[in-house]
Amino acid sequence: MTDPDETAPLRDLPGAAHATTLVERMGIEILEASAERVVATMPVEGNTQPYGLLHGGASCVLAETIGSVGSALHAGPGRIAVGIEISATHHRSATSGLVTGVATRLHGGRTVATYDIAITDEQGRRVCTSRLTCMLRDAS
């Protein structure tokens, strides 16, 4: 179970009443969150495909989660971020431990934000590289 303070950046986003459901199920823990950079960890255990490897979809969930948090923080109060495109390249497998995702803002405009997300294993080896683009709009 994650500490409620660790998911506060998600709860505090506009329109995020149920935003932590999948995040909690996947075991994602936000360690750092700003509009420029978001860092989170996710356990491999419980997020694997039938061969015991980290599921590529789980990597995408981690990437979209942290890129969306950064986008929403960039958008600011009264605005929301909606993912419109994600891509992922899976470089190597992970079979245990934690993976760490770091989302770095590449572009932050008034209507679009794009983040580069690097996911690494506990040895610092790149597991996945992802890019997320979010549309930014008024919350109404």
N, C-alpha and C positions, 0 to 999 in steps of 0.2 A: 504494500500500500504506500502510495506517495504521500509525503508531507503536504498538507494543504498550501503551505507557503510556497512550495516549489512549483505548483501549478497556478499560482496567482496570476502570472502574466496571461494565462489562457482565460481564466475566469473573469478577469477585468476587461477583456476585449468587448467592444460593443456587440450585442446580439449573441454572446457566447454562453447562453444559459446551460447548454448541454455539451459544450465544446470539449470537456475533459473525458467523456465516455470512452472513446477509442484510445485516447492517450493513456488513460488508466489501464485499460485492457492490455495494451501493448507494453506497459511498464516504462513508458517514456518519462524521464525526469528532466525538467528544464533547469539548467545550472546557471545560465547567464542569459539575459534578454535585453537587447536594445534594438533600435531601428537599424543600426549598422551591423550588428552581429548577434546571433543566437546560438547557444551551445546546449546540447542535451545528450543524455545517454539512453540506451535501450538495451535490455538483456537479449541475448541470442536465444536462450532457453525460453520456450513457449512461443517463439516467433520463427519457427523453422518450417521447411517443407518436408515431405516424406523421407528424404535422404539424410535428414539431420543437419542440413545447411540452413543458414539464415535465408529466409524467404525474400526474394527480390521485392515482393509487394510490401513486406515489412520495412525494407529500406526506403521505399517510396513513401510509406506512411510517416516515417521519421523525417524524411526530407520535406514533405509537404507541411508537416506540423511546424517545424522550426522556421521554414521560409514564410509560412503564413503568419506566424507570430511576429516576425520581423516586419512583414508588410503591414500588418495591422498597427504596429507601433509607429511605423513610418507615416501611415495614413492619418493618425492622430484622432483626437476626440470627435465624436459625431460622424465618423467614417468607418467603413468596413473594407476588408480585403477578401476577395473571392478568387481562388485559384482558377486560372484559365489554361495553363499549359505546364506540364511537367515532363522531363526526360530523365532517364537514368541509364548509366553505363555501369554494369556490375563487373568489377575487376578481379575479385578473388572471393573465396568463400570464407565464412566464419562459422565455427561449430560450437563455440562456448564463450562464456564471459560476457562482457559488455562491448557494444559498439558506441562510438561517439560521433555525433553529427555537429558540424560547424557550418552555419549558414552565414554567408557574407554578402552584403548588399552590393550588387553590380550597378543597378540603376534605381533611382528613387525619384519618380516624377509625381505629378499631381494625380494622374489617372492610372499609372502602371508602375509596379515595382518588380524587379527581377533579382533573384538571389542565386548564388552559386553555393551548393551544399557538398561538402566533403565528409564522407563517412569512413571512419577508420576503426581498426580492431585495437585490442589492448597493447599490441606491439607497435602501434602507429602506422600499420600498413593500410593503404587505401583499399577499402572494400567496394565502395560505390562513389561515383561522382554524379550529381544530379543538378538540374537547373529548374527553378520554379519561377513562373511569371504569374503575378496576381493583378487583377483589375481592382482599382481603388474607387469606391463610390460613397455617396452619402448614405448614412444608415437608414434614413427614412424609407 
